[in-house]
Amino acid sequence: MGYVSSFLHGLGNDFLKLCPDQKLVVEGNSNNYDTHIQSAIAEDATFALIYSASDEVYSVDLAKLKGKVISYIWYNPRSNKYQKTESIHQTKKLVTH
């Protein structure tokens, strides 16, 4: 939890812009405690935060975000490492794993 706390504090005031939005995850979410995905989007739609504790595949609706190019970062709270940064042109869905 210490790494997650540091990550969230690193967002600074941007953390206060987040509002829960489960409709971001359009496929692959579950009510099962072990595989549930939690998602939130900034009030100004400039970024979103999605948390998944499993390796299950899920899809995200990117149309809710502003911008023609979407950048995303994989963060591993177990190791406190950023694993992958990519940018894509906006589409309706992004399938992740």
OpenMM code with the backbone's topology and positions (N, CA, C; nanometers):
from openmm import Vec3, app, unit

residues = "MET GLY TYR VAL SER SER PHE LEU HIS GLY LEU GLY ASN ASP PHE LEU LYS LEU CYS PRO ASP GLN LYS LEU VAL VAL GLU GLY ASN SER ASN ASN TYR ASP THR HIS ILE GLN SER ALA ILE ALA GLU ASP ALA THR PHE ALA LEU ILE TYR SER ALA SER ASP GLU VAL TYR SER VAL ASP LEU ALA LYS LEU LYS GLY LYS VAL ILE SER TYR ILE TRP TYR ASN PRO ARG SER ASN LYS TYR GLN LYS THR GLU SER ILE HIS GLN THR LYS LYS LEU VAL THR HIS".split()
positions = [
    Vec3(0.0816, -0.1194, 0.0000),
    Vec3(0.0000, 0.0000, 0.0000),
    Vec3(0.0859, 0.1257, 0.0000),
    Vec3(0.2084, 0.1160, 0.0484),
    Vec3(0.2957, 0.2324, 0.0514),
    Vec3(0.3243, 0.2862, -0.0877),
    Vec3(0.3470, 0.1953, -0.1843),
    Vec3(0.3715, 0.2377, -0.3222),
    Vec3(0.2482, 0.3032, -0.3828),
    Vec3(0.1314, 0.2457, -0.3553),
    Vec3(0.0075, 0.3025, -0.4089),
    Vec3(-0.0140, 0.4416, -0.3504),
    Vec3(0.0116, 0.4563, -0.2222),
    Vec3(-0.0015, 0.5871, -0.1580),
    Vec3(0.0924, 0.6885, -0.2222),
    Vec3(0.2163, 0.6498, -0.2457),
    Vec3(0.3127, 0.7396, -0.3111),
    Vec3(0.2668, 0.7763, -0.4519),
    Vec3(0.2152, 0.6777, -0.5247),
    Vec3(0.1662, 0.7024, -0.6601),
    Vec3(0.0532, 0.8052, -0.6578),
    Vec3(-0.0440, 0.7844, -0.5712),
    Vec3(-0.1581, 0.8753, -0.5645),
    Vec3(-0.1170, 1.0142, -0.5165),
    Vec3(-0.0260, 1.0221, -0.4208),
    Vec3(0.0241, 1.1525, -0.3776),
    Vec3(0.1011, 1.2223, -0.4896),
    Vec3(0.1649, 1.1428, -0.5754),
    Vec3(0.2385, 1.1979, -0.6890),
    Vec3(0.1471, 1.2675, -0.7898),
    Vec3(0.0202, 1.2331, -0.7877),
    Vec3(-0.0751, 1.3001, -0.8764),
    Vec3(-0.1026, 1.4434, -0.8312),
    Vec3(-0.0686, 1.4743, -0.7069),
    Vec3(-0.0904, 1.6102, -0.6546),
    Vec3(-0.2375, 1.6481, -0.6590),
    Vec3(-0.2636, 1.7710, -0.6978),
    Vec3(-0.4008, 1.8209, -0.7035),
    Vec3(-0.4832, 1.7531, -0.8126),
    Vec3(-0.4174, 1.6891, -0.9105),
    Vec3(-0.4918, 1.6172, -1.0134),
    Vec3(-0.5760, 1.5047, -0.9533),
    Vec3(-0.5321, 1.4497, -0.8403),
    Vec3(-0.6083, 1.3452, -0.7736),
    Vec3(-0.7488, 1.3944, -0.7370),
    Vec3(-0.7589, 1.5221, -0.7024),
    Vec3(-0.8874, 1.5795, -0.6625),
    Vec3(-0.9837, 1.5964, -0.7797),
    Vec3(-0.9328, 1.5882, -0.9026),
    Vec3(-1.0171, 1.5998, -1.0224),
    Vec3(-1.0886, 1.4688, -1.0555),
    Vec3(-1.0449, 1.3583, -0.9962),
    Vec3(-1.0982, 1.2270, -1.0322),
    Vec3(-1.2386, 1.2035, -0.9771),
    Vec3(-1.3224, 1.1473, -1.0635),
    Vec3(-1.4584, 1.1069, -1.0269),
    Vec3(-1.4758, 0.9616, -1.0699),
    Vec3(-1.5312, 0.8779, -0.9843),
    Vec3(-1.5530, 0.7384, -1.0248),
    Vec3(-1.6365, 0.7301, -1.1525),
    Vec3(-1.5975, 0.6410, -1.2416),
    Vec3(-1.6722, 0.6210, -1.3658),
    Vec3(-1.6508, 0.4777, -1.4126),
    Vec3(-1.7365, 0.3890, -1.3697),
    Vec3(-1.7247, 0.2482, -1.4056),
    Vec3(-1.7589, 0.2224, -1.5509),
    Vec3(-1.8181, 0.3202, -1.6197),
    Vec3(-1.8525, 0.3025, -1.7608),
    Vec3(-1.7302, 0.3134, -1.8516),
    Vec3(-1.6145, 0.3531, -1.7980),
    Vec3(-1.4907, 0.3530, -1.8768),
    Vec3(-1.4533, 0.2114, -1.9188),
    Vec3(-1.4753, 0.1164, -1.8313),
    Vec3(-1.4420, -0.0235, -1.8595),
    Vec3(-1.5650, -0.0865, -1.9240),
    Vec3(-1.5539, -0.1138, -2.0537),
    Vec3(-1.6706, -0.1605, -2.1295),
    Vec3(-1.6753, -0.3123, -2.1466),
    Vec3(-1.5640, -0.3798, -2.1274),
    Vec3(-1.5602, -0.5258, -2.1371),
    Vec3(-1.4590, -0.5797, -2.0376),
    Vec3(-1.4930, -0.6918, -1.9759),
    Vec3(-1.3972, -0.7614, -1.8914),
    Vec3(-1.4063, -0.7301, -1.7440),
    Vec3(-1.4966, -0.6414, -1.7017),
    Vec3(-1.5084, -0.6130, -1.5598),
    Vec3(-1.5956, -0.7182, -1.4936),
    Vec3(-1.5829, -0.7300, -1.3640),
    Vec3(-1.6535, -0.8322, -1.2889),
    Vec3(-1.6885, -0.7779, -1.1516),
    Vec3(-1.7888, -0.8339, -1.0915),
    Vec3(-1.8214, -0.8006, -0.9528),
    Vec3(-1.7430, -0.8870, -0.8558),
    Vec3(-1.6681, -0.9826, -0.9086),
    Vec3(-1.5846, -1.0694, -0.8267),
    Vec3(-1.4735, -0.9857, -0.7632),
    Vec3(-1.4553, -0.9974, -0.6354),
    Vec3(-1.3561, -0.9180, -0.5618),
    Vec3(-1.2154, -0.9285, -0.6223),
    Vec3(-1.1756, -1.0464, -0.6639),
    Vec3(-1.0392, -1.0681, -0.7140),
    Vec3(-1.0150, -1.0124, -0.8535),
    Vec3(-1.1193, -0.9922, -0.9326),
    Vec3(-1.1007, -0.9478, -1.0708),
    Vec3(-1.1712, -0.8165, -1.1025),
    Vec3(-1.2312, -0.7519, -1.0020),
    Vec3(-1.3016, -0.6254, -1.0258),
    Vec3(-1.2027, -0.5160, -1.0661),
    Vec3(-1.2420, -0.4334, -1.1613),
    Vec3(-1.1606, -0.3216, -1.2091),
    Vec3(-1.2275, -0.1921, -1.1642),
    Vec3(-1.1505, -0.1045, -1.1035),
    Vec3(-1.2027, 0.0237, -1.0571),
    Vec3(-1.1517, 0.1328, -1.1509),
    Vec3(-1.2389, 0.2248, -1.1908),
    Vec3(-1.1956, 0.3296, -1.2838),
    Vec3(-1.2520, 0.4655, -1.2432),
    Vec3(-1.1761, 0.5678, -1.2789),
    Vec3(-1.2150, 0.7060, -1.2512),
    Vec3(-1.1628, 0.7933, -1.3647),
    Vec3(-1.2316, 0.9047, -1.3893),
    Vec3(-1.1913, 0.9985, -1.4938),
    Vec3(-1.1868, 1.1382, -1.4339),
    Vec3(-1.0951, 1.2204, -1.4831),
    Vec3(-1.0862, 1.3589, -1.4370),
    Vec3(-1.2090, 1.4363, -1.4828),
    Vec3(-1.2511, 1.5324, -1.4015),
    Vec3(-1.3676, 1.6144, -1.4355),
    Vec3(-1.3538, 1.6801, -1.5718),
    Vec3(-1.2309, 1.7162, -1.6102),
    Vec3(-1.2081, 1.7809, -1.7396),
    Vec3(-1.1770, 1.6805, -1.8512),
    Vec3(-1.1857, 1.5517, -1.8210),
    Vec3(-1.1644, 1.4419, -1.9167),
    Vec3(-1.0246, 1.4406, -1.9790),
    Vec3(-0.9258, 1.4961, -1.9100),
    Vec3(-0.7900, 1.4969, -1.9634),
    Vec3(-0.7107, 1.3723, -1.9261),
    Vec3(-0.7570, 1.2977, -1.8271),
    Vec3(-0.6899, 1.1727, -1.7906),
    Vec3(-0.7863, 1.0829, -1.7140),
    Vec3(-0.7502, 0.9573, -1.7071),
    Vec3(-0.8283, 0.8587, -1.6327),
    Vec3(-0.7315, 0.7708, -1.5546),
    Vec3(-0.7836, 0.7073, -1.4533),
    Vec3(-0.7052, 0.6152, -1.3720),
    Vec3(-0.7857, 0.4858, -1.3620),
    Vec3(-0.7230, 0.3756, -1.4002),
    Vec3(-0.7909, 0.2459, -1.3991),
    Vec3(-0.7039, 0.1493, -1.3204),
    Vec3(-0.7665, 0.0808, -1.2248),
    Vec3(-0.6936, -0.0145, -1.1411),
    Vec3(-0.7482, -0.1549, -1.1622),
    Vec3(-0.6581, -0.2465, -1.1953),
    Vec3(-0.6929, -0.3871, -1.2072),
    Vec3(-0.5880, -0.4681, -1.1315),
    Vec3(-0.6333, -0.5538, -1.0437),
    Vec3(-0.5410, -0.6364, -0.9660),
    Vec3(-0.5120, -0.7700, -1.0337),
    Vec3(-0.5779, -0.7970, -1.1462),
    Vec3(-0.5574, -0.9255, -1.2130),
    Vec3(-0.4959, -0.9037, -1.3511),
    Vec3(-0.4610, -1.0122, -1.4140),
    Vec3(-0.4056, -1.0085, -1.5494),
    Vec3(-0.5125, -1.0341, -1.6553),
    Vec3(-0.6381, -1.0284, -1.6150),
    Vec3(-0.7479, -1.0510, -1.7084),
    Vec3(-0.7553, -0.9393, -1.8121),
    Vec3(-0.7971, -0.9724, -1.9334),
    Vec3(-0.8098, -0.8756, -2.0419),
    Vec3(-0.9358, -0.7919, -2.0201),
    Vec3(-0.9259, -0.6625, -2.0477),
    Vec3(-1.0422, -0.5744, -2.0399),
    Vec3(-1.0304, -0.4660, -2.1454),
    Vec3(-1.1439, -0.3992, -2.1747),
    Vec3(-1.1473, -0.2925, -2.2750),
    Vec3(-1.1921, -0.1630, -2.2101),
    Vec3(-1.1336, -0.0534, -2.2572),
    Vec3(-1.1619, 0.0791, -2.2037),
    Vec3(-1.2162, 0.1678, -2.3147),
    Vec3(-1.3190, 0.2463, -2.2845),
    Vec3(-1.3782, 0.3412, -2.3792),
    Vec3(-1.2969, 0.4700, -2.3772),
    Vec3(-1.2130, 0.4892, -2.4786),
    Vec3(-1.1277, 0.6078, -2.4853),
    Vec3(-1.2014, 0.7311, -2.5370),
    Vec3(-1.3193, 0.7123, -2.5926),
    Vec3(-1.3949, 0.8251, -2.6463),
    Vec3(-1.4332, 0.9245, -2.5376),
    Vec3(-1.4288, 0.8823, -2.4132),
    Vec3(-1.4617, 0.9714, -2.3020),
    Vec3(-1.3494, 1.0699, -2.2708),
    Vec3(-1.2294, 1.0426, -2.3225),
    Vec3(-1.1138, 1.1289, -2.2954),
    Vec3(-1.0940, 1.2319, -2.4052),
    Vec3(-1.0458, 1.3498, -2.3658),
    Vec3(-1.0150, 1.4552, -2.4624),
    Vec3(-0.8802, 1.4273, -2.5268),
    Vec3(-0.8655, 1.4717, -2.6488),
    Vec3(-0.7374, 1.4602, -2.7173),
    Vec3(-0.7422, 1.3619, -2.8312),
    Vec3(-0.6609, 1.3875, -2.9321),
    Vec3(-0.6542, 1.2991, -3.0481),
    Vec3(-0.5532, 1.1878, -3.0281),
    Vec3(-0.4544, 1.2126, -2.9425),
    Vec3(-0.3552, 1.1107, -2.9102),
    Vec3(-0.3647, 1.0832, -2.7604),
    Vec3(-0.3781, 0.9574, -2.7263),
    Vec3(-0.3903, 0.9166, -2.5870),
    Vec3(-0.2606, 0.8479, -2.5455),
    Vec3(-0.2025, 0.8920, -2.4363),
    Vec3(-0.0840, 0.8273, -2.3803),
    Vec3(-0.1279, 0.7453, -2.2599),
    Vec3(-0.0696, 0.6289, -2.2451),
    Vec3(-0.1005, 0.5503, -2.1268),
    Vec3(0.0258, 0.4897, -2.0687),
    Vec3(0.0218, 0.4700, -1.9384),
    Vec3(0.1368, 0.4224, -1.8625),
    Vec3(0.0922, 0.3047, -1.7771),
    Vec3(0.1705, 0.1994, -1.7758),
    Vec3(0.1469, 0.0859, -1.6880),
    Vec3(0.2300, 0.1056, -1.5619),
    Vec3(0.1651, 0.1002, -1.4489),
    Vec3(0.2338, 0.1144, -1.3203),
    Vec3(0.2111, -0.0123, -1.2390),
    Vec3(0.3189, -0.0686, -1.1871),
    Vec3(0.3099, -0.1882, -1.1049),
    Vec3(0.3252, -0.1481, -0.9581),
    Vec3(0.2160, -0.1517, -0.8785),
    Vec3(0.2250, -0.1100, -0.7384),
    Vec3(0.3022, -0.2088, -0.6509),
    Vec3(0.3278, -0.3285, -0.7028),
    Vec3(0.4069, -0.4248, -0.6244),
    Vec3(0.5548, -0.3889, -0.6255),
    Vec3(0.6013, -0.3318, -0.7368),
    Vec3(0.7439, -0.3012, -0.7508),
    Vec3(0.7728, -0.1515, -0.7565),
    Vec3(0.6675, -0.0685, -0.7650),
    Vec3(0.6808, 0.0768, -0.7780),
    Vec3(0.7513, 0.1143, -0.9085),
    Vec3(0.7295, 0.0349, -1.0135),
    Vec3(0.7930, 0.0583, -1.1430),
    Vec3(0.6892, 0.0933, -1.2488),
    Vec3(0.7282, 0.1848, -1.3368),
    Vec3(0.6485, 0.2151, -1.4553),
    Vec3(0.6998, 0.1242, -1.5645),
    Vec3(0.6127, 0.0391, -1.6177),
    Vec3(0.6565, -0.0673, -1.7064),
    Vec3(0.6526, -0.0331, -1.8539),
    Vec3(0.5605, 0.0494, -1.8959),
    Vec3(0.5427, 0.0689, -2.0382),
    Vec3(0.4711, 0.2017, -2.0603),
    Vec3(0.5198, 0.2807, -2.1509),
    Vec3(0.4525, 0.4044, -2.1874),
    Vec3(0.4317, 0.4017, -2.3380),
    Vec3(0.3097, 0.4256, -2.3801),
    Vec3(0.2787, 0.4262, -2.5224),
    Vec3(0.1797, 0.5370, -2.5523),
    Vec3(0.1734, 0.5753, -2.6773),
    Vec3(0.0729, 0.6707, -2.7244),
    Vec3(0.0030, 0.6091, -2.8445),
    Vec3(-0.1264, 0.6327, -2.8530),
    Vec3(-0.2041, 0.5836, -2.9659),
    Vec3(-0.2982, 0.6938, -3.0114),
    Vec3(-0.3394, 0.6864, -3.1365),
    Vec3(-0.4424, 0.7780, -3.1839),
    Vec3(-0.5751, 0.7319, -3.1264),
    Vec3(-0.6559, 0.8265, -3.0874),
    Vec3(-0.7802, 0.7931, -3.0198),
    Vec3(-0.8701, 0.7026, -3.1027),
    Vec3(-0.9168, 0.5970, -3.0388),
    Vec3(-1.0172, 0.5079, -3.0953),
    Vec3(-1.1223, 0.4904, -2.9858),
    Vec3(-1.2264, 0.4170, -3.0155),
    Vec3(-1.3300, 0.4005, -2.9137),
    Vec3(-1.2882, 0.3089, -2.8005),
    Vec3(-1.2047, 0.2077, -2.8289),
    Vec3(-1.1686, 0.1134, -2.7249),
    Vec3(-1.0199, 0.0837, -2.7282),
    Vec3(-0.9688, 0.0529, -2.6135),
    Vec3(-0.8309, 0.0059, -2.6004),
    Vec3(-0.8358, -0.1251, -2.5249),
    Vec3(-0.7889, -0.2316, -2.5849),
    Vec3(-0.7871, -0.3601, -2.5169),
    Vec3(-0.6540, -0.3718, -2.4454),
    Vec3(-0.6590, -0.4021, -2.3190),
    Vec3(-0.5381, -0.4136, -2.2380),
    Vec3(-0.5281, -0.5536, -2.1812),
    Vec3(-0.4157, -0.5837, -2.1242),
    Vec3(-0.4024, -0.7130, -2.0569),
    Vec3(-0.3182, -0.7020, -1.9347),
] * unit.nanometer
topology = app.Topology()
chain = topology.addChain("A")
for resn in residues:
    res = topology.addResidue(resn, chain)
    for name in ("N", "CA", "C"):
        topology.addAtom(name, app.Element.getBySymbol(name[0]), res)
